[in-house]
Amino acid sequence: MEEAQAEPWTDYYTCFEPGSMLLVDSTWRLPTTSTEGTISLRLHRLDLASVDGAQGIGFLHGAVFTIADEHGLPLLRSG
């Protein structure tokens, strides 16, 4: 049985430096009827000064603020 756990950001998004992260409220549950939509982020820190065209590395800290369905209707919003 696989345990539900978050995987390190850098395992999937190698364009950002280690320590970069986006927080998501773990209590949120998406309706199973929504299969597409958008997310809105609030960034605390975005440092692209170190971005290299070949490597694309930068530093990011932020959180998912809202999730909307395919029609733009909010499904979840951070308090």
PyMOL Python script that loads the backbone (N, CA, C, O; Angstrom):
from pymol import cmd

cmd.read_pdbstr("""\
ATOM      1  N   MET A   1       0.841  -1.170   0.000  1.00  0.00           N
ATOM      2  CA  MET A   1       0.000   0.000   0.000  1.00  0.00           C
ATOM      3  C   MET A   1       0.891   1.239   0.000  1.00  0.00           C
ATOM      4  O   MET A   1       1.841   1.335   0.777  1.00  0.00           O
ATOM      5  N   GLU A   2       0.573   2.174  -0.874  1.00  0.00           N
ATOM      6  CA  GLU A   2       1.345   3.406  -0.968  1.00  0.00           C
ATOM      7  C   GLU A   2       0.811   4.428   0.018  1.00  0.00           C
ATOM      8  O   GLU A   2      -0.401   4.589   0.162  1.00  0.00           O
ATOM      9  N   GLU A   3       1.724   5.120   0.699  1.00  0.00           N
ATOM     10  CA  GLU A   3       1.328   6.162   1.641  1.00  0.00           C
ATOM     11  C   GLU A   3       1.119   7.475   0.900  1.00  0.00           C
ATOM     12  O   GLU A   3       1.896   7.827   0.013  1.00  0.00           O
ATOM     13  N   ALA A   4       0.068   8.192   1.268  1.00  0.00           N
ATOM     14  CA  ALA A   4      -0.175   9.520   0.687  1.00  0.00           C
ATOM     15  C   ALA A   4       0.803  10.502   1.313  1.00  0.00           C
ATOM     16  O   ALA A   4       0.763  10.746   2.519  1.00  0.00           O
ATOM     17  N   GLN A   5       1.672  11.056   0.499  1.00  0.00           N
ATOM     18  CA  GLN A   5       2.644  12.026   1.001  1.00  0.00           C
ATOM     19  C   GLN A   5       3.079  12.919  -0.141  1.00  0.00           C
ATOM     20  O   GLN A   5       3.006  12.535  -1.308  1.00  0.00           O
ATOM     21  N   ALA A   6       3.521  14.085   0.197  1.00  0.00           N
ATOM     22  CA  ALA A   6       4.016  15.024  -0.809  1.00  0.00           C
ATOM     23  C   ALA A   6       5.416  14.621  -1.238  1.00  0.00           C
ATOM     24  O   ALA A   6       6.226  14.179  -0.423  1.00  0.00           O
ATOM     25  N   GLU A   7       5.688  14.776  -2.502  1.00  0.00           N
ATOM     26  CA  GLU A   7       7.024  14.521  -3.021  1.00  0.00           C
ATOM     27  C   GLU A   7       7.767  15.845  -3.123  1.00  0.00           C
ATOM     28  O   GLU A   7       7.141  16.891  -3.287  1.00  0.00           O
ATOM     29  N   PRO A   8       9.067  15.817  -3.030  1.00  0.00           N
ATOM     30  CA  PRO A   8       9.840  17.057  -3.132  1.00  0.00           C
ATOM     31  C   PRO A   8       9.591  17.761  -4.462  1.00  0.00           C
ATOM     32  O   PRO A   8       9.580  17.135  -5.522  1.00  0.00           O
ATOM     33  N   TRP A   9       9.395  19.052  -4.384  1.00  0.00           N
ATOM     34  CA  TRP A   9       9.173  19.913  -5.553  1.00  0.00           C
ATOM     35  C   TRP A   9      10.235  19.674  -6.616  1.00  0.00           C
ATOM     36  O   TRP A   9       9.928  19.573  -7.803  1.00  0.00           O
ATOM     37  N   THR A  10      11.474  19.585  -6.183  1.00  0.00           N
ATOM     38  CA  THR A  10      12.590  19.479  -7.121  1.00  0.00           C
ATOM     39  C   THR A  10      12.624  18.138  -7.857  1.00  0.00           C
ATOM     40  O   THR A  10      13.360  18.001  -8.834  1.00  0.00           O
ATOM     41  N   ASP A  11      11.850  17.151  -7.414  1.00  0.00           N
ATOM     42  CA  ASP A  11      11.773  15.897  -8.159  1.00  0.00           C
ATOM     43  C   ASP A  11      11.062  16.086  -9.496  1.00  0.00           C
ATOM     44  O   ASP A  11      11.325  15.356 -10.451  1.00  0.00           O
ATOM     45  N   TYR A  12      10.156  17.071  -9.562  1.00  0.00           N
ATOM     46  CA  TYR A  12       9.348  17.268 -10.760  1.00  0.00           C
ATOM     47  C   TYR A  12       9.675  18.552 -11.515  1.00  0.00           C
ATOM     48  O   TYR A  12       9.549  18.599 -12.738  1.00  0.00           O
ATOM     49  N   TYR A  13      10.088  19.582 -10.806  1.00  0.00           N
ATOM     50  CA  TYR A  13      10.351  20.881 -11.435  1.00  0.00           C
ATOM     51  C   TYR A  13      11.815  21.232 -11.257  1.00  0.00           C
ATOM     52  O   TYR A  13      12.192  21.958 -10.337  1.00  0.00           O
ATOM     53  N   THR A  14      12.622  20.708 -12.144  1.00  0.00           N
ATOM     54  CA  THR A  14      14.063  20.899 -12.035  1.00  0.00           C
ATOM     55  C   THR A  14      14.508  22.281 -12.490  1.00  0.00           C
ATOM     56  O   THR A  14      15.696  22.599 -12.419  1.00  0.00           O
ATOM     57  N   CYS A  15      13.568  23.114 -12.959  1.00  0.00           N
ATOM     58  CA  CYS A  15      13.932  24.464 -13.388  1.00  0.00           C
ATOM     59  C   CYS A  15      14.068  25.415 -12.194  1.00  0.00           C
ATOM     60  O   CYS A  15      14.489  26.559 -12.366  1.00  0.00           O
ATOM     61  N   PHE A  16      13.719  24.957 -10.994  1.00  0.00           N
ATOM     62  CA  PHE A  16      13.844  25.793  -9.797  1.00  0.00           C
ATOM     63  C   PHE A  16      14.896  25.227  -8.859  1.00  0.00           C
ATOM     64  O   PHE A  16      15.133  24.020  -8.812  1.00  0.00           O
ATOM     65  N   GLU A  17      15.515  26.124  -8.119  1.00  0.00           N
ATOM     66  CA  GLU A  17      16.557  25.730  -7.178  1.00  0.00           C
ATOM     67  C   GLU A  17      15.979  24.916  -6.021  1.00  0.00           C
ATOM     68  O   GLU A  17      14.802  25.062  -5.690  1.00  0.00           O
ATOM     69  N   PRO A  18      16.799  24.057  -5.404  1.00  0.00           N
ATOM     70  CA  PRO A  18      16.365  23.353  -4.202  1.00  0.00           C
ATOM     71  C   PRO A  18      15.907  24.365  -3.143  1.00  0.00           C
ATOM     72  O   PRO A  18      16.497  25.436  -2.999  1.00  0.00           O
ATOM     73  N   GLY A  19      14.868  24.015  -2.421  1.00  0.00           N
ATOM     74  CA  GLY A  19      14.302  24.920  -1.428  1.00  0.00           C
ATOM     75  C   GLY A  19      13.102  25.670  -1.968  1.00  0.00           C
ATOM     76  O   GLY A  19      12.350  26.265  -1.196  1.00  0.00           O
ATOM     77  N   SER A  20      12.906  25.653  -3.283  1.00  0.00           N
ATOM     78  CA  SER A  20      11.720  26.267  -3.875  1.00  0.00           C
ATOM     79  C   SER A  20      10.502  25.430  -3.511  1.00  0.00           C
ATOM     80  O   SER A  20      10.594  24.207  -3.407  1.00  0.00           O
ATOM     81  N   MET A  21       9.354  26.092  -3.315  1.00  0.00           N
ATOM     82  CA  MET A  21       8.156  25.334  -2.967  1.00  0.00           C
ATOM     83  C   MET A  21       6.896  26.137  -3.213  1.00  0.00           C
ATOM     84  O   MET A  21       6.911  27.367  -3.209  1.00  0.00           O
ATOM     85  N   LEU A  22       5.809  25.421  -3.426  1.00  0.00           N
ATOM     86  CA  LEU A  22       4.459  25.966  -3.457  1.00  0.00           C
ATOM     87  C   LEU A  22       3.643  25.204  -2.429  1.00  0.00           C
ATOM     88  O   LEU A  22       3.620  23.973  -2.439  1.00  0.00           O
ATOM     89  N   LEU A  23       2.980  25.921  -1.550  1.00  0.00           N
ATOM     90  CA  LEU A  23       2.154  25.289  -0.521  1.00  0.00           C
ATOM     91  C   LEU A  23       0.728  25.123  -1.032  1.00  0.00           C
ATOM     92  O   LEU A  23       0.204  25.988  -1.733  1.00  0.00           O
ATOM     93  N   VAL A  24       0.112  24.008  -0.674  1.00  0.00           N
ATOM     94  CA  VAL A  24      -1.280  23.726  -1.008  1.00  0.00           C
ATOM     95  C   VAL A  24      -1.969  23.268   0.272  1.00  0.00           C
ATOM     96  O   VAL A  24      -1.428  22.446   1.011  1.00  0.00           O
ATOM     97  N   ASP A  25      -3.158  23.798   0.535  1.00  0.00           N
ATOM     98  CA  ASP A  25      -3.907  23.417   1.730  1.00  0.00           C
ATOM     99  C   ASP A  25      -4.284  21.937   1.637  1.00  0.00           C
ATOM    100  O   ASP A  25      -5.043  21.542   0.752  1.00  0.00           O
ATOM    101  N   SER A  26      -3.762  21.136   2.537  1.00  0.00           N
ATOM    102  CA  SER A  26      -3.978  19.687   2.480  1.00  0.00           C
ATOM    103  C   SER A  26      -5.400  19.274   2.857  1.00  0.00           C
ATOM    104  O   SER A  26      -5.760  18.108   2.696  1.00  0.00           O
ATOM    105  N   THR A  27      -6.213  20.205   3.354  1.00  0.00           N
ATOM    106  CA  THR A  27      -7.600  19.869   3.690  1.00  0.00           C
ATOM    107  C   THR A  27      -8.530  20.032   2.490  1.00  0.00           C
ATOM    108  O   THR A  27      -9.675  19.582   2.532  1.00  0.00           O
ATOM    109  N   TRP A  28      -8.055  20.668   1.427  1.00  0.00           N
ATOM    110  CA  TRP A  28      -8.884  20.869   0.245  1.00  0.00           C
ATOM    111  C   TRP A  28      -9.223  19.544  -0.421  1.00  0.00           C
ATOM    112  O   TRP A  28      -8.372  18.662  -0.539  1.00  0.00           O
ATOM    113  N   ARG A  29     -10.454  19.413  -0.848  1.00  0.00           N
ATOM    114  CA  ARG A  29     -10.903  18.255  -1.616  1.00  0.00           C
ATOM    115  C   ARG A  29     -11.605  18.781  -2.863  1.00  0.00           C
ATOM    116  O   ARG A  29     -12.589  19.515  -2.764  1.00  0.00           O
ATOM    117  N   LEU A  30     -11.103  18.408  -4.026  1.00  0.00           N
ATOM    118  CA  LEU A  30     -11.701  18.849  -5.283  1.00  0.00           C
ATOM    119  C   LEU A  30     -12.887  17.973  -5.637  1.00  0.00           C
ATOM    120  O   LEU A  30     -12.866  16.765  -5.405  1.00  0.00           O
ATOM    121  N   PRO A  31     -13.929  18.585  -6.203  1.00  0.00           N
ATOM    122  CA  PRO A  31     -15.060  17.770  -6.652  1.00  0.00           C
ATOM    123  C   PRO A  31     -14.630  16.842  -7.779  1.00  0.00           C
ATOM    124  O   PRO A  31     -13.851  17.238  -8.646  1.00  0.00           O
ATOM    125  N   THR A  32     -15.124  15.631  -7.773  1.00  0.00           N
ATOM    126  CA  THR A  32     -14.747  14.675  -8.816  1.00  0.00           C
ATOM    127  C   THR A  32     -15.350  15.047 -10.162  1.00  0.00           C
ATOM    128  O   THR A  32     -14.938  14.504 -11.187  1.00  0.00           O
ATOM    129  N   THR A  33     -16.316  15.959 -10.184  1.00  0.00           N
ATOM    130  CA  THR A  33     -16.940  16.377 -11.439  1.00  0.00           C
ATOM    131  C   THR A  33     -16.085  17.378 -12.209  1.00  0.00           C
ATOM    132  O   THR A  33     -16.314  17.592 -13.399  1.00  0.00           O
ATOM    133  N   SER A  34     -15.108  17.990 -11.555  1.00  0.00           N
ATOM    134  CA  SER A  34     -14.222  18.945 -12.227  1.00  0.00           C
ATOM    135  C   SER A  34     -12.941  18.238 -12.634  1.00  0.00           C
ATOM    136  O   SER A  34     -12.231  17.671 -11.804  1.00  0.00           O
ATOM    137  N   THR A  35     -12.662  18.285 -13.928  1.00  0.00           N
ATOM    138  CA  THR A  35     -11.475  17.610 -14.431  1.00  0.00           C
ATOM    139  C   THR A  35     -10.453  18.570 -15.030  1.00  0.00           C
ATOM    140  O   THR A  35      -9.369  18.153 -15.437  1.00  0.00           O
ATOM    141  N   GLU A  36     -10.797  19.854 -15.085  1.00  0.00           N
ATOM    142  CA  GLU A  36      -9.853  20.856 -15.567  1.00  0.00           C
ATOM    143  C   GLU A  36     -10.202  22.192 -14.955  1.00  0.00           C
ATOM    144  O   GLU A  36     -11.295  22.377 -14.420  1.00  0.00           O
ATOM    145  N   GLY A  37      -9.262  23.129 -15.036  1.00  0.00           N
ATOM    146  CA  GLY A  37      -9.486  24.452 -14.471  1.00  0.00           C
ATOM    147  C   GLY A  37      -8.180  25.203 -14.338  1.00  0.00           C
ATOM    148  O   GLY A  37      -7.215  24.928 -15.051  1.00  0.00           O
ATOM    149  N   THR A  38      -8.155  26.154 -13.420  1.00  0.00           N
ATOM    150  CA  THR A  38      -6.973  26.992 -13.229  1.00  0.00           C
ATOM    151  C   THR A  38      -6.657  27.117 -11.743  1.00  0.00           C
ATOM    152  O   THR A  38      -7.516  26.913 -10.885  1.00  0.00           O
ATOM    153  N   ILE A  39      -5.404  27.459 -11.465  1.00  0.00           N
ATOM    154  CA  ILE A  39      -5.010  27.787 -10.103  1.00  0.00           C
ATOM    155  C   ILE A  39      -4.436  29.203 -10.104  1.00  0.00           C
ATOM    156  O   ILE A  39      -3.850  29.648 -11.091  1.00  0.00           O
ATOM    157  N   SER A  40      -4.610  29.890  -9.002  1.00  0.00           N
ATOM    158  CA  SER A  40      -4.003  31.207  -8.799  1.00  0.00           C
ATOM    159  C   SER A  40      -2.980  31.076  -7.686  1.00  0.00           C
ATOM    160  O   SER A  40      -3.244  30.463  -6.651  1.00  0.00           O
ATOM    161  N   LEU A  41      -1.824  31.652  -7.908  1.00  0.00           N
ATOM    162  CA  LEU A  41      -0.745  31.584  -6.929  1.00  0.00           C
ATOM    163  C   LEU A  41      -0.503  32.939  -6.313  1.00  0.00           C
ATOM    164  O   LEU A  41      -0.701  33.972  -6.952  1.00  0.00           O
ATOM    165  N   ARG A  42      -0.078  32.929  -5.076  1.00  0.00           N
ATOM    166  CA  ARG A  42       0.448  34.135  -4.428  1.00  0.00           C
ATOM    167  C   ARG A  42       1.904  33.837  -4.121  1.00  0.00           C
ATOM    168  O   ARG A  42       2.231  32.873  -3.429  1.00  0.00           O
ATOM    169  N   LEU A  43       2.761  34.680  -4.649  1.00  0.00           N
ATOM    170  CA  LEU A  43       4.191  34.452  -4.489  1.00  0.00           C
ATOM    171  C   LEU A  43       4.750  35.287  -3.359  1.00  0.00           C
ATOM    172  O   LEU A  43       4.474  36.482  -3.253  1.00  0.00           O
ATOM    173  N   HIS A  44       5.535  34.647  -2.520  1.00  0.00           N
ATOM    174  CA  HIS A  44       6.235  35.331  -1.445  1.00  0.00           C
ATOM    175  C   HIS A  44       7.608  35.770  -1.937  1.00  0.00           C
ATOM    176  O   HIS A  44       8.096  36.847  -1.596  1.00  0.00           O
ATOM    177  N   ARG A  45       8.215  34.916  -2.740  1.00  0.00           N
ATOM    178  CA  ARG A  45       9.549  35.215  -3.253  1.00  0.00           C
ATOM    179  C   ARG A  45       9.727  34.559  -4.610  1.00  0.00           C
ATOM    180  O   ARG A  45       9.479  33.364  -4.774  1.00  0.00           O
ATOM    181  N   LEU A  46      10.150  35.339  -5.563  1.00  0.00           N
ATOM    182  CA  LEU A  46      10.486  34.837  -6.883  1.00  0.00           C
ATOM    183  C   LEU A  46      11.776  35.515  -7.284  1.00  0.00           C
ATOM    184  O   LEU A  46      11.796  36.713  -7.568  1.00  0.00           O
ATOM    185  N   ASP A  47      12.843  34.756  -7.308  1.00  0.00           N
ATOM    186  CA  ASP A  47      14.165  35.296  -7.615  1.00  0.00           C
ATOM    187  C   ASP A  47      14.639  34.719  -8.936  1.00  0.00           C
ATOM    188  O   ASP A  47      15.165  33.607  -8.995  1.00  0.00           O
ATOM    189  N   LEU A  48      14.445  35.489  -9.990  1.00  0.00           N
ATOM    190  CA  LEU A  48      14.878  35.032 -11.300  1.00  0.00           C
ATOM    191  C   LEU A  48      16.221  35.635 -11.694  1.00  0.00           C
ATOM    192  O   LEU A  48      16.682  35.459 -12.822  1.00  0.00           O
ATOM    193  N   ALA A  49      16.843  36.346 -10.761  1.00  0.00           N
ATOM    194  CA  ALA A  49      18.135  36.959 -11.061  1.00  0.00           C
ATOM    195  C   ALA A  49      19.178  35.917 -11.415  1.00  0.00           C
ATOM    196  O   ALA A  49      20.115  36.194 -12.163  1.00  0.00           O
ATOM    197  N   SER A  50      19.014  34.722 -10.879  1.00  0.00           N
ATOM    198  CA  SER A  50      19.997  33.670 -11.128  1.00  0.00           C
ATOM    199  C   SER A  50      19.614  32.788 -12.316  1.00  0.00           C
ATOM    200  O   SER A  50      20.274  31.785 -12.585  1.00  0.00           O
ATOM    201  N   VAL A  51      18.543  33.164 -13.030  1.00  0.00           N
ATOM    202  CA  VAL A  51      18.105  32.333 -14.149  1.00  0.00           C
ATOM    203  C   VAL A  51      19.154  32.339 -15.254  1.00  0.00           C
ATOM    204  O   VAL A  51      19.641  33.388 -15.676  1.00  0.00           O
ATOM    205  N   ASP A  52      19.474  31.169 -15.691  1.00  0.00           N
ATOM    206  CA  ASP A  52      20.416  30.970 -16.786  1.00  0.00           C
ATOM    207  C   ASP A  52      19.606  30.426 -17.961  1.00  0.00           C
ATOM    208  O   ASP A  52      18.855  29.464 -17.798  1.00  0.00           O
ATOM    209  N   GLY A  53      19.746  31.022 -19.129  1.00  0.00           N
ATOM    210  CA  GLY A  53      18.964  30.609 -20.286  1.00  0.00           C
ATOM    211  C   GLY A  53      19.055  29.129 -20.581  1.00  0.00           C
ATOM    212  O   GLY A  53      18.065  28.514 -20.976  1.00  0.00           O
ATOM    213  N   ALA A  54      20.216  28.553 -20.398  1.00  0.00           N
ATOM    214  CA  ALA A  54      20.397  27.133 -20.704  1.00  0.00           C
ATOM    215  C   ALA A  54      19.812  26.243 -19.618  1.00  0.00           C
ATOM    216  O   ALA A  54      19.287  25.169 -19.910  1.00  0.00           O
ATOM    217  N   GLN A  55      19.900  26.683 -18.362  1.00  0.00           N
ATOM    218  CA  GLN A  55      19.456  25.839 -17.254  1.00  0.00           C
ATOM    219  C   GLN A  55      18.098  26.251 -16.705  1.00  0.00           C
ATOM    220  O   GLN A  55      17.372  25.404 -16.184  1.00  0.00           O
ATOM    221  N   GLY A  56      17.732  27.531 -16.807  1.00  0.00           N
ATOM    222  CA  GLY A  56      16.436  27.990 -16.324  1.00  0.00           C
ATOM    223  C   GLY A  56      16.243  27.857 -14.833  1.00  0.00           C
ATOM    224  O   GLY A  56      15.138  27.552 -14.383  1.00  0.00           O
ATOM    225  N   ILE A  57      17.284  28.076 -14.057  1.00  0.00           N
ATOM    226  CA  ILE A  57      17.174  27.881 -12.605  1.00  0.00           C
ATOM    227  C   ILE A  57      16.830  29.196 -11.910  1.00  0.00           C
ATOM    228  O   ILE A  57      17.446  30.228 -12.177  1.00  0.00           O
ATOM    229  N   GLY A  58      15.857  29.151 -11.031  1.00  0.00           N
ATOM    230  CA  GLY A  58      15.455  30.294 -10.219  1.00  0.00           C
ATOM    231  C   GLY A  58      14.928  29.797  -8.890  1.00  0.00           C
ATOM    232  O   GLY A  58      14.831  28.589  -8.677  1.00  0.00           O
ATOM    233  N   PHE A  59      14.583  30.710  -7.989  1.00  0.00           N
ATOM    234  CA  PHE A  59      14.111  30.351  -6.654  1.00  0.00           C
ATOM    235  C   PHE A  59      12.672  30.837  -6.504  1.00  0.00           C
ATOM    236  O   PHE A  59      12.355  31.957  -6.904  1.00  0.00           O
ATOM    237  N   LEU A  60      11.799  30.010  -5.933  1.00  0.00           N
ATOM    238  CA  LEU A  60      10.380  30.328  -5.827  1.00  0.00           C
ATOM    239  C   LEU A  60       9.826  29.877  -4.479  1.00  0.00           C
ATOM    240  O   LEU A  60      10.070  28.748  -4.051  1.00  0.00           O
ATOM    241  N   HIS A  61       9.077  30.763  -3.806  1.00  0.00           N
ATOM    242  CA  HIS A  61       8.282  30.438  -2.615  1.00  0.00           C
ATOM    243  C   HIS A  61       6.895  31.009  -2.839  1.00  0.00           C
ATOM    244  O   HIS A  61       6.760  32.176  -3.205  1.00  0.00           O
ATOM    245  N   GLY A  62       5.870  30.214  -2.626  1.00  0.00           N
ATOM    246  CA  GLY A  62       4.519  30.724  -2.798  1.00  0.00           C
ATOM    247  C   GLY A  62       3.491  29.722  -2.318  1.00  0.00           C
ATOM    248  O   GLY A  62       3.820  28.692  -1.730  1.00  0.00           O
ATOM    249  N   ALA A  63       2.217  30.055  -2.587  1.00  0.00           N
ATOM    250  CA  ALA A  63       1.115  29.196  -2.165  1.00  0.00           C
ATOM    251  C   ALA A  63       0.010  29.246  -3.206  1.00  0.00           C
ATOM    252  O   ALA A  63      -0.178  30.257  -3.883  1.00  0.00           O
ATOM    253  N   VAL A  64      -0.719  28.140  -3.325  1.00  0.00           N
ATOM    254  CA  VAL A  64      -1.908  28.119  -4.171  1.00  0.00           C
ATOM    255  C   VAL A  64      -2.979  28.891  -3.413  1.00  0.00           C
ATOM    256  O   VAL A  64      -3.303  28.560  -2.273  1.00  0.00           O
ATOM    257  N   PHE A  65      -3.532  29.929  -4.055  1.00  0.00           N
ATOM    258  CA  PHE A  65      -4.516  30.781  -3.391  1.00  0.00           C
ATOM    259  C   PHE A  65      -5.948  30.402  -3.761  1.00  0.00           C
ATOM    260  O   PHE A  65      -6.817  30.351  -2.890  1.00  0.00           O
ATOM    261  N   THR A  66      -6.202  30.138  -5.034  1.00  0.00           N
ATOM    262  CA  THR A  66      -7.535  29.698  -5.457  1.00  0.00           C
ATOM    263  C   THR A  66      -7.413  28.610  -6.515  1.00  0.00           C
ATOM    264  O   THR A  66      -6.426  28.527  -7.246  1.00  0.00           O
ATOM    265  N   ILE A  67      -8.446  27.783  -6.571  1.00  0.00           N
ATOM    266  CA  ILE A  67      -8.600  26.800  -7.634  1.00  0.00           C
ATOM    267  C   ILE A  67      -9.988  27.029  -8.220  1.00  0.00           C
ATOM    268  O   ILE A  67     -10.982  27.080  -7.496  1.00  0.00           O
ATOM    269  N   ALA A  68     -10.040  27.168  -9.554  1.00  0.00           N
ATOM    270  CA  ALA A  68     -11.309  27.418 -10.238  1.00  0.00           C
ATOM    271  C   ALA A  68     -11.577  26.303 -11.243  1.00  0.00           C
ATOM    272  O   ALA A  68     -10.658  25.621 -11.697  1.00  0.00           O
ATOM    273  N   ASP A  69     -12.856  26.132 -11.582  1.00  0.00           N
ATOM    274  CA  ASP A  69     -13.209  25.107 -12.574  1.00  0.00           C
ATOM    275  C   ASP A  69     -12.966  25.640 -13.985  1.00  0.00           C
ATOM    276  O   ASP A  69     -12.465  26.751 -14.160  1.00  0.00           O
ATOM    277  N   GLU A  70     -13.325  24.840 -14.985  1.00  0.00           N
ATOM    278  CA  GLU A  70     -13.069  25.217 -16.378  1.00  0.00           C
ATOM    279  C   GLU A  70     -13.846  26.454 -16.819  1.00  0.00           C
ATOM    280  O   GLU A  70     -13.533  27.037 -17.858  1.00  0.00           O
ATOM    281  N   HIS A  71     -14.857  26.866 -16.047  1.00  0.00           N
ATOM    282  CA  HIS A  71     -15.635  28.064 -16.366  1.00  0.00           C
ATOM    283  C   HIS A  71     -15.161  29.281 -15.570  1.00  0.00           C
ATOM    284  O   HIS A  71     -15.724  30.368 -15.693  1.00  0.00           O
ATOM    285  N   GLY A  72     -14.126  29.090 -14.756  1.00  0.00           N
ATOM    286  CA  GLY A  72     -13.607  30.180 -13.948  1.00  0.00           C
ATOM    287  C   GLY A  72     -14.300  30.367 -12.608  1.00  0.00           C
ATOM    288  O   GLY A  72     -14.008  31.314 -11.878  1.00  0.00           O
ATOM    289  N   LEU A  73     -15.220  29.464 -12.286  1.00  0.00           N
ATOM    290  CA  LEU A  73     -15.930  29.556 -11.012  1.00  0.00           C
ATOM    291  C   LEU A  73     -15.047  28.996  -9.891  1.00  0.00           C
ATOM    292  O   LEU A  73     -14.549  27.875  -9.996  1.00  0.00           O
ATOM    293  N   PRO A  74     -14.853  29.773  -8.818  1.00  0.00           N
ATOM    294  CA  PRO A  74     -13.988  29.313  -7.730  1.00  0.00           C
ATOM    295  C   PRO A  74     -14.519  28.040  -7.068  1.00  0.00           C
ATOM    296  O   PRO A  74     -15.697  27.946  -6.722  1.00  0.00           O
ATOM    297  N   LEU A  75     -13.635  27.080  -6.903  1.00  0.00           N
ATOM    298  CA  LEU A  75     -13.975  25.849  -6.191  1.00  0.00           C
ATOM    299  C   LEU A  75     -13.429  25.891  -4.771  1.00  0.00           C
ATOM    300  O   LEU A  75     -14.092  25.471  -3.824  1.00  0.00           O
ATOM    301  N   LEU A  76     -12.203  26.407  -4.638  1.00  0.00           N
ATOM    302  CA  LEU A  76     -11.541  26.485  -3.333  1.00  0.00           C
ATOM    303  C   LEU A  76     -10.769  27.794  -3.258  1.00  0.00           C
ATOM    304  O   LEU A  76     -10.225  28.268  -4.256  1.00  0.00           O
ATOM    305  N   ARG A  77     -10.730  28.366  -2.069  1.00  0.00           N
ATOM    306  CA  ARG A  77     -10.019  29.626  -1.875  1.00  0.00           C
ATOM    307  C   ARG A  77      -9.343  29.603  -0.512  1.00  0.00           C
ATOM    308  O   ARG A  77      -9.923  29.179   0.487  1.00  0.00           O
ATOM    309  N   SER A  78      -8.101  30.071  -0.502  1.00  0.00           N
ATOM    310  CA  SER A  78      -7.350  30.139   0.760  1.00  0.00           C
ATOM    311  C   SER A  78      -7.940  31.218   1.642  1.00  0.00           C
ATOM    312  O   SER A  78      -8.308  32.291   1.163  1.00  0.00           O
ATOM    313  N   GLY A  79      -8.028  30.934   2.929  1.00  0.00           N
ATOM    314  CA  GLY A  79      -8.607  31.883   3.877  1.00  0.00           C
ATOM    315  C   GLY A  79      -7.629  32.800   4.380  1.00  0.00           C
ATOM    316  O   GLY A  79      -7.955  33.667   5.191  1.00  0.00           O
TER     317      GLY A  79
END
""", "prot")
cmd.dss("prot")
cmd.show_as("cartoon", "prot")
cmd.util.cbc("prot")
cmd.orient("prot")
